[in-house]
Amino acid sequence: MLDEIARCDADRLEVERSRLSPRGRESLTEPVYSVAHRFASWERVVRRMEPGWSSEDFYPVSAYSNDLDSRDSLEDVMRSALPAEAREGALGQLLARLDSRFRAETVPDPELSLRPWVRPTKEKPEADLGEWWKRKPVREPWD
């Protein structure tokens, strides 16, 4: 499994390097959007919505949109870049726990009341969006 994650991260590193100048390519040694980073990002979002989170740092609603986009990216990695054993094993279990915590701190939003401010960056039919796009926080974490 670690080899598969390393391969996924190596592929991502090449994508990220391809967008940089030659000097920037040399200095980038790890992908910004590694598998670990994607999980950590989703965990930060979930923690931010849980009771007890200090809201002293600035967190605009646009950042929430970006974080939901990151969850989309994590879904893409889990489905297409990693083998089935990742989805069924420890990584899949970790993601399921984080998603469960997210659901515990959000409620269904069938009216899509946040859509004027919280929109995915990739064009998809609403039916194809992950459930995280169709829920809203019980306690709004943005300023």
Helices and strands as residue ranges (DSSP letters): H 2-18, H 22-27, H 35-49, H 61-76, I 77-81, H 84-88, H 90-104, E 106-108, G 126-128, G 131-134, E 135-137
